[in-house]
Amino acid sequence: MTLQGRLQTSFIVPFSFAQGRNDEGLAALPAVAERVPIMVAALRAAGTWQRSGRLESGYFHRSARAVLGRFTWLRWTGPQTCAVVLQADATREQTIPDLHLEVELALHATGIGLLITTLSREGLCAPDVLLLNERFRILEQAWGGQFLPRAVDIGQTIAVFDGSQVDGWHNGWVRHLLGPLIGGVMDWRLTPHPDPRAFVHTWWGLPHPPTDALWEPFSWVDAAPGSSARTDDATMAELRRDVDYRRWWEGGTRYGITRYSFACMQQVGPGRFDVSRHMAGTYRDLVCLQLLRQARLIDLEEEASRLARHLSGPKPHDAVDDARRLRAHLLQYATAQDLRMPVHQEQGIDLADRLARQLRLDELHDTLHRDAERAERWLSEAATNRLSHRVGQLTLVLAAVGVWAGFAGANGPDQGLLSLQGSWPWPFAPGVVPFVLVNVAAAVIIIAALWAGGRLVDHLRGLD
């Protein structure tokens, strides 16, 4: 059946970006903030992107507006229509023509970018809608039998979805849109985040009230037509408990949020409030805020893991600067990006909470802080042990110097020995010889004592 409504779907791909391909670990915060204007200049110089403004929405709290305000928005200047070729099954391809195409790039001052590709069209049938959302979101073939998209025809070139890899990116449309930045022409390192799928933010308008049969595969975005993952009613009810937001279901509007999708299906027509603009505006901004939080937490967790590996290396004390930078980034995140209630309105609060739960943001946050605190405790204990070690060594040095000074003073050559004359052939007095030999022996004894003492301190502290 051909539907008279409209599909509007955004595929959002988070990534982190840094200048320099050999950059390791977190940079200082000012250096991170400088990346955005440099990258914007590089993209605009390439001629395929231009700056675009964003309307500030009173829907968000002031703190959330401040975070959104630190996004720099760019619009792709390429063609605005395309045809997408999808692999329907193992033997058949399907082309969805005449799709409106809009591509945006949001660069945040924390070094996180969001590539947002929006496809829309009137009058798509249900199988095409389900196939497009399920296939186009796949960035990497995660298991055998999973079908990558085949191609997208944008009028100028065809980007083939062949699964080949360029700098960690497998999907052709991502590689094509970011152009030379990920092809090695410019000195940038773009790091995709672990999920091999784009986040799908999708709205579908229907001429009749949504049915469960249409809603379930559409909201989950994980099953193409004919391969629904639906099981018995009791299991589906349990799975849907944290996914569906049912407040407006009686009015013909359904919302559902999973860990990789924010979906809305509604009946459109006379007398109905069309939420498509709301989905393309404030709710998409809400998704961007939460994906920014997730991307930041993933980056910081990877840095915490790198710090842990550094601590177990041969020079753990060199990790102090890494730990200090991690703490600075954590403080920035906690005070500026960790938005627990980004909006004013009750429905928006509910949807934001559900999205945060599905993305496991609180779990990521708590795990990260536990890891950072463990690393700091380890460094503090290691610093205490090292200080005790140095104090022990210094004590031995001072004691040895005292012994040496007393010994040298008691055994120095007297004036009589230094003044011997006669058959002594050397240009110095013979009394100097026992003085030098005694002090060399004392030096050897002191060095041995220092080494043994240091080893003893290490042994007692369990450091060797």
C-alpha positions as CSV (number, residue, x, y, z in Angstrom):
1,M,0.0,0.0,0.0
2,T,1.3,3.4,-0.9
3,L,1.2,5.8,2.0
4,Q,0.4,9.5,1.5
5,G,2.5,10.7,4.5
6,R,6.1,11.6,4.5
7,L,9.3,9.9,5.8
8,Q,11.9,12.1,7.4
9,T,15.0,10.3,8.7
10,S,18.3,11.6,10.1
11,F,21.3,9.3,10.3
12,I,23.6,10.7,13.0
13,V,27.3,9.5,13.1
14,P,29.3,10.8,16.1
15,F,33.1,11.0,15.9
16,S,36.0,12.7,17.6
17,F,38.5,14.7,15.7
18,A,42.1,15.9,16.3
19,Q,44.7,17.6,14.3
20,G,47.8,15.4,13.7
21,R,47.6,11.7,13.0
22,N,50.0,10.6,15.7
23,D,48.2,12.4,18.5
24,E,47.9,10.2,21.6
25,G,45.8,10.8,24.6
26,L,43.9,13.9,25.7
27,A,45.2,17.3,24.7
28,A,45.0,20.3,27.0
29,L,41.6,21.9,27.0
30,P,42.6,25.1,25.1
31,A,44.2,23.0,22.4
32,V,41.0,21.0,22.0
33,A,38.9,24.1,21.6
34,E,41.2,25.4,18.9
35,R,40.4,22.4,16.6
36,V,37.0,23.7,15.5
37,P,38.0,26.9,13.8
38,I,41.0,25.1,12.1
39,M,38.8,22.3,10.8
40,V,36.0,24.7,9.7
41,A,38.6,26.7,7.7
42,A,39.9,23.5,6.1
43,L,36.4,22.3,5.2
44,R,35.3,25.7,3.8
45,A,38.6,25.9,1.8
46,A,37.7,22.5,0.2
47,G,34.6,24.2,-1.2
48,T,32.0,21.6,-0.2
49,W,30.8,23.0,3.1
50,Q,29.5,26.4,4.2
51,R,28.5,27.8,7.6
52,S,24.9,27.7,8.6
53,G,23.1,29.3,11.5
54,R,20.8,27.6,14.1
55,L,17.8,29.2,15.8
56,E,18.1,29.3,19.5
57,S,15.2,27.4,21.1
58,G,13.5,28.5,24.3
59,Y,12.6,24.9,24.8
60,F,16.0,24.2,26.4
61,H,17.4,25.3,29.7
62,R,20.1,28.0,29.7
63,S,22.8,25.4,30.3
64,A,21.6,23.3,27.4
65,R,21.5,26.3,25.1
66,A,25.1,27.1,26.1
67,V,26.2,23.6,25.1
68,L,24.2,23.8,21.8
69,G,25.7,27.2,21.2
70,R,29.2,25.7,21.2
71,F,28.3,23.6,18.2
72,T,29.5,25.1,14.9
73,W,27.1,24.1,12.1
74,L,28.1,23.5,8.5
75,R,25.9,22.6,5.6
76,W,27.1,20.4,2.7
77,T,26.8,22.3,-0.6
78,G,26.4,19.2,-2.8
79,P,23.2,18.0,-4.6
80,Q,19.9,18.0,-2.7
81,T,18.4,14.9,-4.2
82,C,19.6,11.3,-4.4
83,A,18.7,7.8,-5.1
84,V,19.7,5.0,-2.7
85,V,20.4,1.5,-3.8
86,L,19.9,-1.1,-1.1
87,Q,20.4,-4.8,-1.0
88,A,17.0,-6.2,-0.2
89,D,18.2,-9.7,0.2
90,A,21.0,-12.0,-0.9
91,T,19.9,-11.9,-4.6
92,R,17.9,-8.7,-5.1
93,E,18.7,-5.0,-5.0
94,Q,16.1,-2.3,-4.5
95,T,16.4,1.4,-5.5
96,I,14.6,4.2,-3.6
97,P,14.6,7.2,-5.9
98,D,13.9,10.9,-5.6
99,L,14.9,11.3,-1.9
100,H,15.5,14.8,-0.6
101,L,19.1,15.0,0.8
102,E,20.3,17.4,3.5
103,V,23.7,16.9,5.1
104,E,25.0,18.8,8.1
105,L,28.1,18.7,10.2
106,A,28.1,19.8,13.8
107,L,31.5,20.4,15.4
108,H,31.7,20.9,19.1
109,A,34.4,22.7,21.0
110,T,35.2,19.5,23.0
111,G,36.5,17.8,19.9
112,I,33.3,15.9,19.1
113,G,31.7,16.0,15.7
114,L,28.3,14.8,14.5
115,L,27.7,14.0,10.8
116,I,23.9,14.3,10.2
117,T,22.5,13.0,6.9
118,T,18.7,13.5,6.5
119,L,16.7,11.7,3.8
120,S,13.0,12.5,3.2
121,R,10.3,11.9,0.7
122,E,6.5,11.8,0.3
123,G,4.6,8.6,-0.4
124,L,6.9,5.8,0.6
125,C,5.4,2.4,1.2
126,A,6.1,0.5,4.4
127,P,8.6,-2.0,3.0
128,D,10.7,0.9,1.6
129,V,10.6,2.8,4.8
130,L,11.7,-0.2,6.9
131,L,14.4,-1.2,4.4
132,L,15.9,2.3,4.1
133,N,16.1,2.9,7.9
134,E,17.5,-0.6,8.6
135,R,20.1,-0.7,5.8
136,F,21.3,2.9,5.5
137,R,22.3,3.1,9.2
138,I,24.8,0.3,8.9
139,L,28.4,1.7,8.8
140,E,30.2,-1.6,9.1
141,Q,29.2,-5.3,8.6
142,A,29.2,-6.5,12.2
143,W,28.4,-10.2,11.4
144,G,28.0,-12.4,8.4
145,G,24.8,-12.1,6.5
146,Q,24.3,-8.5,7.4
147,F,23.6,-6.4,4.3
148,L,25.5,-3.1,3.8
149,P,23.8,-0.5,1.6
150,R,24.9,-0.8,-2.0
151,A,25.3,2.8,-3.3
152,V,23.9,6.3,-3.2
153,D,23.6,8.3,-6.4
154,I,23.9,12.0,-5.7
155,G,24.1,13.1,-9.3
156,Q,27.8,13.8,-9.3
157,T,29.3,10.5,-8.3
158,I,28.3,7.1,-6.9
159,A,29.7,6.2,-3.5
160,V,29.8,2.4,-3.3
161,F,29.2,0.7,0.1
162,D,31.8,-2.0,-0.3
163,G,32.8,-2.3,3.3
164,S,36.4,-1.1,2.6
165,Q,38.1,0.8,5.3
166,V,39.6,4.3,5.3
167,D,40.8,5.5,8.7
168,G,38.3,3.3,10.5
169,W,35.3,4.3,8.3
170,H,33.7,1.5,6.4
171,N,30.6,3.1,4.8
172,G,31.0,4.9,1.6
173,W,28.6,7.8,2.2
174,V,30.5,8.8,5.4
175,R,33.8,8.7,3.5
176,H,32.4,10.6,0.6
177,L,30.8,13.4,2.6
178,L,33.8,14.1,4.8
179,G,35.9,14.1,1.7
180,P,39.7,14.7,1.9
181,L,39.7,15.0,5.7
182,I,39.4,11.2,6.1
183,G,41.3,10.3,3.0
184,G,44.7,11.5,4.3
185,V,45.0,14.6,2.2
186,M,44.6,16.9,5.3
187,D,46.4,16.3,8.5
188,W,43.4,15.2,10.6
189,R,42.6,12.2,12.6
190,L,38.9,11.3,12.7
191,T,37.9,8.5,15.1
192,P,34.5,6.9,14.7
193,H,32.8,5.7,17.9
194,P,32.4,2.0,18.6
195,D,28.9,1.4,17.4
196,P,29.0,0.2,13.8
197,R,25.6,1.8,13.2
198,A,24.4,5.4,12.8
199,F,21.9,6.7,15.3
200,V,18.5,6.9,13.5
201,H,16.2,9.8,14.3
202,T,13.1,9.2,12.2
203,W,9.5,10.4,11.7
204,W,6.8,8.8,9.6
205,G,3.4,10.4,8.9
206,L,0.5,8.1,8.0
207,P,-3.0,8.9,6.7
208,H,-4.5,6.5,9.4
209,P,-3.7,5.7,13.0
210,P,-0.5,3.7,13.5
211,T,-0.9,0.0,14.1
212,D,1.3,-2.2,16.3
213,A,2.3,-4.2,13.2
214,L,3.8,-1.1,11.6
215,W,5.1,0.5,14.8
216,E,7.2,-2.3,16.2
217,P,9.7,-2.8,13.3
218,F,9.7,0.9,12.6
219,S,10.6,1.9,16.2
220,W,13.2,-0.8,16.7
221,V,14.9,0.0,13.3
222,D,16.5,-3.5,13.4
223,A,14.5,-5.6,11.0
224,A,13.9,-5.3,7.3
225,P,10.6,-6.3,5.8
226,G,10.0,-10.1,6.2
227,S,12.6,-10.5,9.0
228,S,10.8,-9.1,12.0
229,A,12.3,-9.9,15.4
230,R,8.8,-10.0,17.0
231,T,8.2,-12.8,19.5
232,D,5.3,-13.6,21.9
233,D,3.2,-10.8,23.4
234,A,4.6,-11.1,27.0
235,T,8.2,-10.8,25.8
236,M,7.4,-7.8,23.5
237,A,5.6,-6.1,26.3
238,E,8.7,-6.5,28.5
239,L,11.0,-5.2,25.7
240,R,8.8,-2.2,25.0
241,R,8.5,-1.1,28.7
242,D,11.5,1.2,28.5
243,V,11.2,2.0,24.8
244,D,7.7,3.3,24.2
245,Y,6.5,6.7,25.4
246,R,2.7,6.2,25.4
247,R,1.4,9.6,26.5
248,W,0.0,10.6,23.1
249,W,-0.8,7.2,21.6
250,E,-4.6,7.8,21.9
251,G,-4.1,10.9,19.8
252,G,-2.4,9.0,17.0
253,T,1.2,9.9,17.8
254,R,3.7,7.3,19.0
255,Y,7.2,7.9,20.3
256,G,9.8,5.2,20.9
257,I,13.5,5.4,22.0
258,T,16.0,2.6,21.8
259,R,19.8,2.8,22.3
260,Y,20.2,3.4,18.6
261,S,17.0,5.2,17.5
262,F,14.5,7.9,18.4
263,A,11.4,7.2,16.4
264,C,8.0,8.9,16.0
265,M,5.0,7.7,14.0
266,Q,1.8,9.6,13.8
267,Q,-1.4,10.1,11.9
268,V,-1.4,13.3,9.9
269,G,-4.2,15.2,8.3
270,P,-6.8,18.0,9.0
271,G,-7.1,18.8,12.7
272,R,-3.9,16.9,13.6
273,F,-0.8,18.6,15.0
274,D,2.1,17.7,12.7
275,V,5.3,17.1,14.8
276,S,7.6,16.6,11.9
277,R,9.2,20.1,12.4
278,H,9.5,19.5,16.1
279,M,11.3,16.2,15.3
280,A,13.6,18.0,12.9
281,G,14.3,20.8,15.3
282,T,14.1,20.6,19.1
283,Y,14.0,16.8,19.4
284,R,16.9,16.4,17.1
285,D,18.8,18.9,19.1
286,L,17.9,16.9,22.2
287,V,19.4,13.8,20.5
288,C,22.5,15.7,19.6
289,L,23.0,16.8,23.2
290,Q,22.7,13.2,24.5
291,L,25.0,11.8,21.7
292,L,27.5,14.5,22.6
293,R,27.5,13.3,26.2
294,Q,27.8,9.7,25.1
295,A,30.7,10.4,22.7
296,R,32.5,12.5,25.4
297,L,32.1,9.7,28.0
298,I,33.4,7.1,25.5
299,D,36.5,9.2,24.7
300,L,37.2,9.8,28.4
301,E,36.8,6.1,29.2
302,E,39.3,5.2,26.5
303,E,41.7,7.8,28.0
304,A,41.2,6.2,31.4
305,S,42.0,2.8,30.0
306,R,45.1,4.3,28.3
307,L,46.1,5.8,31.7
308,A,45.7,2.4,33.4
309,R,48.0,0.8,30.8
310,H,50.5,3.6,31.4
311,L,50.4,3.0,35.1
312,S,51.3,-0.6,34.6
313,G,54.3,0.3,32.4
314,P,58.0,0.7,33.3
315,K,57.6,4.4,34.2
316,P,54.2,4.8,35.9
317,H,55.1,8.2,37.4
318,D,55.2,9.7,33.9
319,A,51.4,9.3,33.8
320,V,50.9,12.2,36.3
321,D,50.3,14.7,33.5
322,D,47.9,12.3,31.7
323,A,45.9,11.9,35.0
324,R,45.9,15.7,35.4
325,R,44.5,16.2,31.9
326,L,41.9,13.5,32.4
327,R,40.7,15.2,35.6
328,A,40.5,18.6,33.8
329,H,38.3,17.0,31.0
330,L,36.2,15.2,33.6
331,L,35.6,18.5,35.4
332,Q,34.7,20.2,32.2
333,Y,32.2,17.4,31.3
334,A,30.6,17.3,34.8
335,T,30.1,21.1,34.9
336,A,29.3,21.9,31.3
337,Q,28.0,18.8,29.4
338,D,26.4,16.5,32.0
339,L,22.9,17.8,31.5
340,R,20.4,15.7,33.5
341,M,17.4,18.0,32.7
342,P,18.1,19.9,29.5
343,V,14.6,21.1,28.8
344,H,11.7,22.8,30.6
345,Q,8.7,20.9,29.3
346,E,7.5,17.7,31.0
347,Q,7.3,15.6,27.8
348,G,10.8,16.7,26.8
349,I,12.1,15.8,30.3
350,D,10.6,12.3,30.0
351,L,12.0,11.7,26.5
352,A,15.4,13.0,27.6
353,D,15.4,10.7,30.6
354,R,14.5,7.7,28.4
355,L,17.2,8.6,25.9
356,A,19.8,8.9,28.6
357,R,18.8,5.5,30.1
358,Q,18.9,3.8,26.7
359,L,22.4,5.3,25.9
360,R,23.5,4.1,29.4
361,L,24.9,7.6,30.2
362,D,24.7,7.3,33.9
363,E,26.4,3.9,33.9
364,L,29.2,5.3,31.7
365,H,29.5,8.3,33.9
366,D,29.7,6.3,37.1
367,T,32.2,3.7,35.6
368,L,34.4,6.5,34.3
369,H,34.5,8.3,37.7
370,R,35.3,5.0,39.5
371,D,38.2,4.3,37.1
372,A,39.5,7.9,37.4
373,E,39.4,7.7,41.2
374,R,41.2,4.3,41.2
375,A,43.9,5.8,39.0
376,E,44.3,8.8,41.3
377,R,44.4,6.6,44.4
378,W,47.1,4.5,42.8
379,L,49.1,7.5,41.8
380,S,48.8,8.9,45.4
381,E,49.9,5.7,47.0
382,A,52.8,5.3,44.5
383,A,53.8,8.9,45.2
384,T,53.8,8.2,49.0
385,N,55.9,5.1,48.5
386,R,58.3,6.9,46.2
387,L,58.7,9.7,48.8
388,S,59.4,7.2,51.5
389,H,61.9,5.5,49.2
390,R,63.7,8.8,48.5
391,V,63.6,9.8,52.2
392,G,65.2,6.4,53.0
393,Q,67.9,6.9,50.4
394,L,68.5,10.5,51.6
395,T,68.9,9.3,55.2
396,L,71.5,6.7,54.1
397,V,73.3,9.3,52.0
398,L,73.5,11.8,55.0
399,A,74.6,9.0,57.4
400,A,77.2,7.8,54.9
401,V,78.5,11.4,54.4
402,G,78.8,11.8,58.2
403,V,80.7,8.5,58.5
404,W,82.9,9.4,55.5
405,A,83.7,12.8,56.9
406,G,84.6,11.5,60.3
407,F,86.7,8.6,58.8
408,A,88.5,11.0,56.4
409,G,89.2,13.4,59.2
410,A,90.6,10.8,61.5
411,N,92.9,9.3,58.8
412,G,94.1,12.3,56.9
413,P,97.9,12.6,56.4
414,D,99.6,14.7,59.1
415,Q,102.1,17.4,58.4
416,G,105.0,15.1,59.0
417,L,104.1,12.6,56.4
418,L,103.4,15.3,53.9
419,S,106.9,16.7,54.4
420,L,109.0,13.5,54.0
421,Q,112.0,14.0,51.8
422,G,114.6,11.7,50.4
423,S,114.5,9.0,47.8
424,W,110.7,9.3,47.1
425,P,110.5,9.6,43.3
426,W,107.0,11.0,42.8
427,P,106.1,14.7,42.8
428,F,103.6,14.2,45.8
429,A,104.2,13.3,49.4
430,P,104.1,9.5,50.2
431,G,101.5,10.2,52.9
432,V,98.9,11.1,50.3
433,V,98.8,7.4,49.0
434,P,97.2,5.8,52.1
435,F,94.8,8.8,52.3
436,V,93.6,8.3,48.7
437,L,93.4,4.5,49.1
438,V,91.4,4.8,52.4
439,N,88.9,7.2,50.8
440,V,88.4,5.2,47.6
441,A,87.6,2.2,49.8
442,A,85.2,4.3,51.8
443,A,83.5,5.5,48.6
444,V,83.1,1.9,47.4
445,I,81.6,0.9,50.8
446,I,79.2,3.9,50.7
447,I,78.0,3.2,47.1
448,A,77.4,-0.5,48.0
449,A,75.5,0.6,51.2
450,L,73.3,3.0,49.2
451,W,72.5,0.4,46.6
452,A,71.7,-2.2,49.3
453,G,69.7,0.3,51.3
454,G,67.7,1.4,48.3
455,R,66.9,-2.2,47.5
456,L,66.0,-2.8,51.1
457,V,63.6,0.1,51.1
458,D,62.1,-1.2,47.8
459,H,61.7,-4.6,49.3
460,L,60.0,-3.4,52.4
461,R,57.6,-1.2,50.4
462,G,56.9,-4.1,47.9
463,L,58.1,-2.1,44.9
464,D,60.7,-4.5,43.5
